[in-house]
Amino acid sequence: MEHPGWILVPWAVFALAAAVKVWRLFGGVRRAARRGMPLHATANTEQFRTTLERIWQRQQLNT
């Protein structure tokens, strides 16, 4: 290794991987913002619970 700047290459790869991971992790928040939904609507546990109950009831009727 003639140039000491090569040590920065692994750090650049790590930083790129971390940025991609964060971008994908917050994809749901970005999609909700594009639809005009408030951010707290993505974490509404009561709405999620009722949705799961409806799915469960439909599955019970089909069996």
mmCIF file of the N, C-alpha and C atoms, coordinates in Angstrom:
data_MODEL
# 
_entry.id   MODEL 
# 
loop_
_atom_site.group_PDB 
_atom_site.id 
_atom_site.type_symbol 
_atom_site.label_atom_id 
_atom_site.label_alt_id 
_atom_site.label_comp_id 
_atom_site.label_asym_id 
_atom_site.label_entity_id 
_atom_site.label_seq_id 
_atom_site.pdbx_PDB_ins_code 
_atom_site.Cartn_x 
_atom_site.Cartn_y 
_atom_site.Cartn_z 
_atom_site.occupancy 
_atom_site.B_iso_or_equiv 
_atom_site.pdbx_formal_charge 
_atom_site.auth_seq_id 
_atom_site.auth_comp_id 
_atom_site.auth_asym_id 
_atom_site.auth_atom_id 
_atom_site.pdbx_PDB_model_num 
ATOM 1   N N  . MET A 1 1  ? 0.845   -1.183  0.000  1.00 0.00 ? 1  MET A N  1 
ATOM 2   C CA . MET A 1 1  ? 0.000   0.000   0.000  1.00 0.00 ? 1  MET A CA 1 
ATOM 3   C C  . MET A 1 1  ? 0.887   1.242   0.000  1.00 0.00 ? 1  MET A C  1 
ATOM 4   N N  . GLU A 1 2  ? 0.835   1.909   -1.071 1.00 0.00 ? 2  GLU A N  1 
ATOM 5   C CA . GLU A 1 2  ? 1.698   3.079   -1.196 1.00 0.00 ? 2  GLU A CA 1 
ATOM 6   C C  . GLU A 1 2  ? 1.034   4.331   -0.632 1.00 0.00 ? 2  GLU A C  1 
ATOM 7   N N  . HIS A 1 3  ? -0.265  4.398   -0.740 1.00 0.00 ? 3  HIS A N  1 
ATOM 8   C CA . HIS A 1 3  ? -0.968  5.610   -0.336 1.00 0.00 ? 3  HIS A CA 1 
ATOM 9   C C  . HIS A 1 3  ? -1.743  5.337   0.958  1.00 0.00 ? 3  HIS A C  1 
ATOM 10  N N  . PRO A 1 4  ? -1.541  6.143   2.016  1.00 0.00 ? 4  PRO A N  1 
ATOM 11  C CA . PRO A 1 4  ? -2.243  5.890   3.279  1.00 0.00 ? 4  PRO A CA 1 
ATOM 12  C C  . PRO A 1 4  ? -3.742  6.205   3.218  1.00 0.00 ? 4  PRO A C  1 
ATOM 13  N N  . GLY A 1 5  ? -4.209  6.809   2.137  1.00 0.00 ? 5  GLY A N  1 
ATOM 14  C CA . GLY A 1 5  ? -5.635  7.122   2.008  1.00 0.00 ? 5  GLY A CA 1 
ATOM 15  C C  . GLY A 1 5  ? -6.503  5.901   1.789  1.00 0.00 ? 5  GLY A C  1 
ATOM 16  N N  . TRP A 1 6  ? -5.875  4.767   1.475  1.00 0.00 ? 6  TRP A N  1 
ATOM 17  C CA . TRP A 1 6  ? -6.647  3.540   1.267  1.00 0.00 ? 6  TRP A CA 1 
ATOM 18  C C  . TRP A 1 6  ? -7.354  3.088   2.530  1.00 0.00 ? 6  TRP A C  1 
ATOM 19  N N  . ILE A 1 7  ? -6.921  3.540   3.671  1.00 0.00 ? 7  ILE A N  1 
ATOM 20  C CA . ILE A 1 7  ? -7.566  3.152   4.924  1.00 0.00 ? 7  ILE A CA 1 
ATOM 21  C C  . ILE A 1 7  ? -8.982  3.729   5.013  1.00 0.00 ? 7  ILE A C  1 
ATOM 22  N N  . LEU A 1 8  ? -9.261  4.763   4.225  1.00 0.00 ? 8  LEU A N  1 
ATOM 23  C CA . LEU A 1 8  ? -10.589 5.378   4.246  1.00 0.00 ? 8  LEU A CA 1 
ATOM 24  C C  . LEU A 1 8  ? -11.617 4.581   3.443  1.00 0.00 ? 8  LEU A C  1 
ATOM 25  N N  . VAL A 1 9  ? -11.182 3.690   2.585  1.00 0.00 ? 9  VAL A N  1 
ATOM 26  C CA . VAL A 1 9  ? -12.110 2.917   1.748  1.00 0.00 ? 9  VAL A CA 1 
ATOM 27  C C  . VAL A 1 9  ? -13.052 2.068   2.590  1.00 0.00 ? 9  VAL A C  1 
ATOM 28  N N  . PRO A 1 10 ? -12.574 1.293   3.577  1.00 0.00 ? 10 PRO A N  1 
ATOM 29  C CA . PRO A 1 10 ? -13.527 0.521   4.394  1.00 0.00 ? 10 PRO A CA 1 
ATOM 30  C C  . PRO A 1 10 ? -14.518 1.400   5.148  1.00 0.00 ? 10 PRO A C  1 
ATOM 31  N N  . TRP A 1 11 ? -14.053 2.555   5.608  1.00 0.00 ? 11 TRP A N  1 
ATOM 32  C CA . TRP A 1 11 ? -14.959 3.463   6.307  1.00 0.00 ? 11 TRP A CA 1 
ATOM 33  C C  . TRP A 1 11 ? -16.022 4.021   5.363  1.00 0.00 ? 11 TRP A C  1 
ATOM 34  N N  . ALA A 1 12 ? -15.654 4.282   4.134  1.00 0.00 ? 12 ALA A N  1 
ATOM 35  C CA . ALA A 1 12 ? -16.628 4.770   3.157  1.00 0.00 ? 12 ALA A CA 1 
ATOM 36  C C  . ALA A 1 12 ? -17.664 3.697   2.848  1.00 0.00 ? 12 ALA A C  1 
ATOM 37  N N  . VAL A 1 13 ? -17.230 2.445   2.740  1.00 0.00 ? 13 VAL A N  1 
ATOM 38  C CA . VAL A 1 13 ? -18.160 1.346   2.503  1.00 0.00 ? 13 VAL A CA 1 
ATOM 39  C C  . VAL A 1 13 ? -19.110 1.202   3.680  1.00 0.00 ? 13 VAL A C  1 
ATOM 40  N N  . PHE A 1 14 ? -18.577 1.273   4.895  1.00 0.00 ? 14 PHE A N  1 
ATOM 41  C CA . PHE A 1 14 ? -19.412 1.191   6.093  1.00 0.00 ? 14 PHE A CA 1 
ATOM 42  C C  . PHE A 1 14 ? -20.430 2.325   6.146  1.00 0.00 ? 14 PHE A C  1 
ATOM 43  N N  . ALA A 1 15 ? -20.002 3.540   5.847  1.00 0.00 ? 15 ALA A N  1 
ATOM 44  C CA . ALA A 1 15 ? -20.909 4.692   5.881  1.00 0.00 ? 15 ALA A CA 1 
ATOM 45  C C  . ALA A 1 15 ? -22.010 4.553   4.830  1.00 0.00 ? 15 ALA A C  1 
ATOM 46  N N  . LEU A 1 16 ? -21.669 4.062   3.661  1.00 0.00 ? 16 LEU A N  1 
ATOM 47  C CA . LEU A 1 16 ? -22.669 3.849   2.620  1.00 0.00 ? 16 LEU A CA 1 
ATOM 48  C C  . LEU A 1 16 ? -23.675 2.789   3.039  1.00 0.00 ? 16 LEU A C  1 
ATOM 49  N N  . ALA A 1 17 ? -23.203 1.695   3.624  1.00 0.00 ? 17 ALA A N  1 
ATOM 50  C CA . ALA A 1 17 ? -24.100 0.636   4.077  1.00 0.00 ? 17 ALA A CA 1 
ATOM 51  C C  . ALA A 1 17 ? -25.027 1.146   5.178  1.00 0.00 ? 17 ALA A C  1 
ATOM 52  N N  . ALA A 1 18 ? -24.514 1.933   6.096  1.00 0.00 ? 18 ALA A N  1 
ATOM 53  C CA . ALA A 1 18 ? -25.346 2.491   7.165  1.00 0.00 ? 18 ALA A CA 1 
ATOM 54  C C  . ALA A 1 18 ? -26.400 3.443   6.603  1.00 0.00 ? 18 ALA A C  1 
ATOM 55  N N  . ALA A 1 19 ? -26.024 4.249   5.627  1.00 0.00 ? 19 ALA A N  1 
ATOM 56  C CA . ALA A 1 19 ? -26.988 5.175   5.022  1.00 0.00 ? 19 ALA A CA 1 
ATOM 57  C C  . ALA A 1 19 ? -28.098 4.421   4.301  1.00 0.00 ? 19 ALA A C  1 
ATOM 58  N N  . VAL A 1 20 ? -27.742 3.352   3.596  1.00 0.00 ? 20 VAL A N  1 
ATOM 59  C CA . VAL A 1 20 ? -28.762 2.553   2.905  1.00 0.00 ? 20 VAL A CA 1 
ATOM 60  C C  . VAL A 1 20 ? -29.691 1.901   3.911  1.00 0.00 ? 20 VAL A C  1 
ATOM 61  N N  . LYS A 1 21 ? -29.144 1.392   5.009  1.00 0.00 ? 21 LYS A N  1 
ATOM 62  C CA . LYS A 1 21 ? -29.963 0.742   6.042  1.00 0.00 ? 21 LYS A CA 1 
ATOM 63  C C  . LYS A 1 21 ? -30.950 1.738   6.651  1.00 0.00 ? 21 LYS A C  1 
ATOM 64  N N  . VAL A 1 22 ? -30.498 2.926   6.975  1.00 0.00 ? 22 VAL A N  1 
ATOM 65  C CA . VAL A 1 22 ? -31.379 3.950   7.553  1.00 0.00 ? 22 VAL A CA 1 
ATOM 66  C C  . VAL A 1 22 ? -32.442 4.359   6.534  1.00 0.00 ? 22 VAL A C  1 
ATOM 67  N N  . TRP A 1 23 ? -32.069 4.493   5.273  1.00 0.00 ? 23 TRP A N  1 
ATOM 68  C CA . TRP A 1 23 ? -33.012 4.873   4.224  1.00 0.00 ? 23 TRP A CA 1 
ATOM 69  C C  . TRP A 1 23 ? -34.133 3.844   4.115  1.00 0.00 ? 23 TRP A C  1 
ATOM 70  N N  . ARG A 1 24 ? -33.776 2.568   4.147  1.00 0.00 ? 24 ARG A N  1 
ATOM 71  C CA . ARG A 1 24 ? -34.781 1.512   4.044  1.00 0.00 ? 24 ARG A CA 1 
ATOM 72  C C  . ARG A 1 24 ? -35.612 1.403   5.316  1.00 0.00 ? 24 ARG A C  1 
ATOM 73  N N  . LEU A 1 25 ? -34.987 1.650   6.460  1.00 0.00 ? 25 LEU A N  1 
ATOM 74  C CA . LEU A 1 25 ? -35.677 1.542   7.740  1.00 0.00 ? 25 LEU A CA 1 
ATOM 75  C C  . LEU A 1 25 ? -36.792 2.577   7.866  1.00 0.00 ? 25 LEU A C  1 
ATOM 76  N N  . PHE A 1 26 ? -36.557 3.764   7.380  1.00 0.00 ? 26 PHE A N  1 
ATOM 77  C CA . PHE A 1 26 ? -37.544 4.836   7.491  1.00 0.00 ? 26 PHE A CA 1 
ATOM 78  C C  . PHE A 1 26 ? -38.390 4.977   6.231  1.00 0.00 ? 26 PHE A C  1 
ATOM 79  N N  . GLY A 1 27 ? -38.431 3.948   5.410  1.00 0.00 ? 27 GLY A N  1 
ATOM 80  C CA . GLY A 1 27 ? -39.247 3.971   4.199  1.00 0.00 ? 27 GLY A CA 1 
ATOM 81  C C  . GLY A 1 27 ? -40.727 4.130   4.493  1.00 0.00 ? 27 GLY A C  1 
ATOM 82  N N  . GLY A 1 28 ? -41.215 3.495   5.544  1.00 0.00 ? 28 GLY A N  1 
ATOM 83  C CA . GLY A 1 28 ? -42.632 3.616   5.906  1.00 0.00 ? 28 GLY A CA 1 
ATOM 84  C C  . GLY A 1 28 ? -43.006 5.028   6.303  1.00 0.00 ? 28 GLY A C  1 
ATOM 85  N N  . VAL A 1 29 ? -42.122 5.689   6.997  1.00 0.00 ? 29 VAL A N  1 
ATOM 86  C CA . VAL A 1 29 ? -42.385 7.077   7.404  1.00 0.00 ? 29 VAL A CA 1 
ATOM 87  C C  . VAL A 1 29 ? -42.435 7.972   6.172  1.00 0.00 ? 29 VAL A C  1 
ATOM 88  N N  . ARG A 1 30 ? -41.522 7.731   5.223  1.00 0.00 ? 30 ARG A N  1 
ATOM 89  C CA . ARG A 1 30 ? -41.525 8.540   4.001  1.00 0.00 ? 30 ARG A CA 1 
ATOM 90  C C  . ARG A 1 30 ? -42.790 8.302   3.189  1.00 0.00 ? 30 ARG A C  1 
ATOM 91  N N  . ARG A 1 31 ? -43.234 7.037   3.094  1.00 0.00 ? 31 ARG A N  1 
ATOM 92  C CA . ARG A 1 31 ? -44.453 6.742   2.342  1.00 0.00 ? 31 ARG A CA 1 
ATOM 93  C C  . ARG A 1 31 ? -45.672 7.396   2.986  1.00 0.00 ? 31 ARG A C  1 
ATOM 94  N N  . ALA A 1 32 ? -45.742 7.361   4.300  1.00 0.00 ? 32 ALA A N  1 
ATOM 95  C CA . ALA A 1 32 ? -46.861 7.990   5.003  1.00 0.00 ? 32 ALA A CA 1 
ATOM 96  C C  . ALA A 1 32 ? -46.860 9.494   4.796  1.00 0.00 ? 32 ALA A C  1 
ATOM 97  N N  . ALA A 1 33 ? -45.694 10.089  4.791  1.00 0.00 ? 33 ALA A N  1 
ATOM 98  C CA . ALA A 1 33 ? -45.601 11.543  4.591  1.00 0.00 ? 33 ALA A CA 1 
ATOM 99  C C  . ALA A 1 33 ? -46.044 11.913  3.178  1.00 0.00 ? 33 ALA A C  1 
ATOM 100 N N  . ARG A 1 34 ? -45.707 11.055  2.199  1.00 0.00 ? 34 ARG A N  1 
ATOM 101 C CA . ARG A 1 34 ? -46.127 11.338  0.824  1.00 0.00 ? 34 ARG A CA 1 
ATOM 102 C C  . ARG A 1 34 ? -47.634 11.243  0.672  1.00 0.00 ? 34 ARG A C  1 
ATOM 103 N N  . ARG A 1 35 ? -48.259 10.379  1.424  1.00 0.00 ? 35 ARG A N  1 
ATOM 104 C CA . ARG A 1 35 ? -49.720 10.224  1.339  1.00 0.00 ? 35 ARG A CA 1 
ATOM 105 C C  . ARG A 1 35 ? -50.455 11.298  2.126  1.00 0.00 ? 35 ARG A C  1 
ATOM 106 N N  . GLY A 1 36 ? -49.724 12.097  2.859  1.00 0.00 ? 36 GLY A N  1 
ATOM 107 C CA . GLY A 1 36 ? -50.347 13.169  3.622  1.00 0.00 ? 36 GLY A CA 1 
ATOM 108 C C  . GLY A 1 36 ? -50.846 12.721  4.979  1.00 0.00 ? 36 GLY A C  1 
ATOM 109 N N  . MET A 1 37 ? -50.448 11.537  5.404  1.00 0.00 ? 37 MET A N  1 
ATOM 110 C CA . MET A 1 37 ? -50.864 11.039  6.708  1.00 0.00 ? 37 MET A CA 1 
ATOM 111 C C  . MET A 1 37 ? -49.995 11.674  7.791  1.00 0.00 ? 37 MET A C  1 
ATOM 112 N N  . PRO A 1 38 ? -50.574 11.969  8.939  1.00 0.00 ? 38 PRO A N  1 
ATOM 113 C CA . PRO A 1 38 ? -49.730 12.450  10.035 1.00 0.00 ? 38 PRO A CA 1 
ATOM 114 C C  . PRO A 1 38 ? -48.819 11.326  10.519 1.00 0.00 ? 38 PRO A C  1 
ATOM 115 N N  . LEU A 1 39 ? -47.675 11.685  11.053 1.00 0.00 ? 39 LEU A N  1 
ATOM 116 C CA . LEU A 1 39 ? -46.699 10.675  11.456 1.00 0.00 ? 39 LEU A CA 1 
ATOM 117 C C  . LEU A 1 39 ? -47.214 9.785   12.575 1.00 0.00 ? 39 LEU A C  1 
ATOM 118 N N  . HIS A 1 40 ? -48.049 10.321  13.463 1.00 0.00 ? 40 HIS A N  1 
ATOM 119 C CA . HIS A 1 40 ? -48.550 9.487   14.553 1.00 0.00 ? 40 HIS A CA 1 
ATOM 120 C C  . HIS A 1 40 ? -49.528 8.428   14.051 1.00 0.00 ? 40 HIS A C  1 
ATOM 121 N N  . ALA A 1 41 ? -50.064 8.597   12.854 1.00 0.00 ? 41 ALA A N  1 
ATOM 122 C CA . ALA A 1 41 ? -50.998 7.611   12.316 1.00 0.00 ? 41 ALA A CA 1 
ATOM 123 C C  . ALA A 1 41 ? -50.299 6.306   11.960 1.00 0.00 ? 41 ALA A C  1 
ATOM 124 N N  . THR A 1 42 ? -49.011 6.349   11.692 1.00 0.00 ? 42 THR A N  1 
ATOM 125 C CA . THR A 1 42 ? -48.298 5.120   11.370 1.00 0.00 ? 42 THR A CA 1 
ATOM 126 C C  . THR A 1 42 ? -48.079 4.261   12.601 1.00 0.00 ? 42 THR A C  1 
ATOM 127 N N  . ALA A 1 43 ? -48.163 4.844   13.784 1.00 0.00 ? 43 ALA A N  1 
ATOM 128 C CA . ALA A 1 43 ? -47.928 4.106   15.012 1.00 0.00 ? 43 ALA A CA 1 
ATOM 129 C C  . ALA A 1 43 ? -49.204 3.946   15.839 1.00 0.00 ? 43 ALA A C  1 
ATOM 130 N N  . ASN A 1 44 ? -50.372 4.047   15.221 1.00 0.00 ? 44 ASN A N  1 
ATOM 131 C CA . ASN A 1 44 ? -51.629 3.935   15.927 1.00 0.00 ? 44 ASN A CA 1 
ATOM 132 C C  . ASN A 1 44 ? -51.904 2.477   16.252 1.00 0.00 ? 44 ASN A C  1 
ATOM 133 N N  . THR A 1 45 ? -51.665 2.087   17.482 1.00 0.00 ? 45 THR A N  1 
ATOM 134 C CA . THR A 1 45 ? -51.809 0.685   17.857 1.00 0.00 ? 45 THR A CA 1 
ATOM 135 C C  . THR A 1 45 ? -53.271 0.248   17.906 1.00 0.00 ? 45 THR A C  1 
ATOM 136 N N  . GLU A 1 46 ? -54.159 1.140   18.250 1.00 0.00 ? 46 GLU A N  1 
ATOM 137 C CA . GLU A 1 46 ? -55.581 0.778   18.314 1.00 0.00 ? 46 GLU A CA 1 
ATOM 138 C C  . GLU A 1 46 ? -56.118 0.427   16.923 1.00 0.00 ? 46 GLU A C  1 
ATOM 139 N N  . GLN A 1 47 ? -55.767 1.213   15.946 1.00 0.00 ? 47 GLN A N  1 
ATOM 140 C CA . GLN A 1 47 ? -56.191 0.938   14.572 1.00 0.00 ? 47 GLN A CA 1 
ATOM 141 C C  . GLN A 1 47 ? -55.584 -0.370  14.082 1.00 0.00 ? 47 GLN A C  1 
ATOM 142 N N  . PHE A 1 48 ? -54.337 -0.607  14.422 1.00 0.00 ? 48 PHE A N  1 
ATOM 143 C CA . PHE A 1 48 ? -53.669 -1.845  14.032 1.00 0.00 ? 48 PHE A CA 1 
ATOM 144 C C  . PHE A 1 48 ? -54.350 -3.046  14.686 1.00 0.00 ? 48 PHE A C  1 
ATOM 145 N N  . ARG A 1 49 ? -54.723 -2.904  15.942 1.00 0.00 ? 49 ARG A N  1 
ATOM 146 C CA . ARG A 1 49 ? -55.391 -3.992  16.660 1.00 0.00 ? 49 ARG A CA 1 
ATOM 147 C C  . ARG A 1 49 ? -56.734 -4.323  16.031 1.00 0.00 ? 49 ARG A C  1 
ATOM 148 N N  . THR A 1 50 ? -57.518 -3.310  15.694 1.00 0.00 ? 50 THR A N  1 
ATOM 149 C CA . THR A 1 50 ? -58.819 -3.574  15.077 1.00 0.00 ? 50 THR A CA 1 
ATOM 150 C C  . THR A 1 50 ? -58.665 -4.209  13.692 1.00 0.00 ? 50 THR A C  1 
ATOM 151 N N  . THR A 1 51 ? -57.640 -3.807  12.966 1.00 0.00 ? 51 THR A N  1 
ATOM 152 C CA . THR A 1 51 ? -57.382 -4.423  11.667 1.00 0.00 ? 51 THR A CA 1 
ATOM 153 C C  . THR A 1 51 ? -57.040 -5.898  11.834 1.00 0.00 ? 51 THR A C  1 
ATOM 154 N N  . LEU A 1 52 ? -56.210 -6.216  12.808 1.00 0.00 ? 52 LEU A N  1 
ATOM 155 C CA . LEU A 1 52 ? -55.873 -7.610  13.066 1.00 0.00 ? 52 LEU A CA 1 
ATOM 156 C C  . LEU A 1 52 ? -57.089 -8.415  13.501 1.00 0.00 ? 52 LEU A C  1 
ATOM 157 N N  . GLU A 1 53 ? -57.967 -7.810  14.308 1.00 0.00 ? 53 GLU A N  1 
ATOM 158 C CA . GLU A 1 53 ? -59.171 -8.518  14.734 1.00 0.00 ? 53 GLU A CA 1 
ATOM 159 C C  . GLU A 1 53 ? -60.092 -8.816  13.551 1.00 0.00 ? 53 GLU A C  1 
ATOM 160 N N  . ARG A 1 54 ? -60.224 -7.861  12.623 1.00 0.00 ? 54 ARG A N  1 
ATOM 161 C CA . ARG A 1 54 ? -61.054 -8.110  11.436 1.00 0.00 ? 54 ARG A CA 1 
ATOM 162 C C  . ARG A 1 54 ? -60.477 -9.242  10.590 1.00 0.00 ? 54 ARG A C  1 
ATOM 163 N N  . ILE A 1 55 ? -59.168 -9.252  10.424 1.00 0.00 ? 55 ILE A N  1 
ATOM 164 C CA . ILE A 1 55 ? -58.534 -10.330 9.662  1.00 0.00 ? 55 ILE A CA 1 
ATOM 165 C C  . ILE A 1 55 ? -58.771 -11.662 10.350 1.00 0.00 ? 55 ILE A C  1 
ATOM 166 N N  . TRP A 1 56 ? -58.617 -11.694 11.661 1.00 0.00 ? 56 TRP A N  1 
ATOM 167 C CA . TRP A 1 56 ? -58.817 -12.925 12.416 1.00 0.00 ? 56 TRP A CA 1 
ATOM 168 C C  . TRP A 1 56 ? -60.256 -13.413 12.284 1.00 0.00 ? 56 TRP A C  1 
ATOM 169 N N  . GLN A 1 57 ? -61.236 -12.506 12.352 1.00 0.00 ? 57 GLN A N  1 
ATOM 170 C CA . GLN A 1 57 ? -62.638 -12.887 12.225 1.00 0.00 ? 57 GLN A CA 1 
ATOM 171 C C  . GLN A 1 57 ? -62.929 -13.436 10.826 1.00 0.00 ? 57 GLN A C  1 
ATOM 172 N N  . ARG A 1 58 ? -62.362 -12.831 9.785  1.00 0.00 ? 58 ARG A N  1 
ATOM 173 C CA . ARG A 1 58 ? -62.546 -13.355 8.429  1.00 0.00 ? 58 ARG A CA 1 
ATOM 174 C C  . ARG A 1 58 ? -61.966 -14.752 8.284  1.00 0.00 ? 58 ARG A C  1 
ATOM 175 N N  . GLN A 1 59 ? -60.827 -14.972 8.904  1.00 0.00 ? 59 GLN A N  1 
ATOM 176 C CA . GLN A 1 59 ? -60.215 -16.293 8.836  1.00 0.00 ? 59 GLN A CA 1 
ATOM 177 C C  . GLN A 1 59 ? -61.044 -17.322 9.586  1.00 0.00 ? 59 GLN A C  1 
ATOM 178 N N  . GLN A 1 60 ? -61.663 -16.923 10.675 1.00 0.00 ? 60 GLN A N  1 
ATOM 179 C CA . GLN A 1 60 ? -62.518 -17.840 11.424 1.00 0.00 ? 60 GLN A CA 1 
ATOM 180 C C  . GLN A 1 60 ? -63.755 -18.223 10.631 1.00 0.00 ? 60 GLN A C  1 
ATOM 181 N N  . LEU A 1 61 ? -64.293 -17.300 9.847  1.00 0.00 ? 61 LEU A N  1 
ATOM 182 C CA . LEU A 1 61 ? -65.467 -17.585 9.037  1.00 0.00 ? 61 LEU A CA 1 
ATOM 183 C C  . LEU A 1 61 ? -65.127 -18.498 7.868  1.00 0.00 ? 61 LEU A C  1 
ATOM 184 N N  . ASN A 1 62 ? -63.914 -18.408 7.346  1.00 0.00 ? 62 ASN A N  1 
ATOM 185 C CA . ASN A 1 62 ? -63.505 -19.212 6.211  1.00 0.00 ? 62 ASN A CA 1 
ATOM 186 C C  . ASN A 1 62 ? -63.111 -20.639 6.602  1.00 0.00 ? 62 ASN A C  1 
ATOM 187 N N  . THR A 1 63 ? -62.884 -20.901 7.868  1.00 0.00 ? 63 THR A N  1 
ATOM 188 C CA . THR A 1 63 ? -62.491 -22.263 8.261  1.00 0.00 ? 63 THR A CA 1 
ATOM 189 C C  . THR A 1 63 ? -63.640 -23.077 8.767  1.00 0.00 ? 63 THR A C  1 
# 
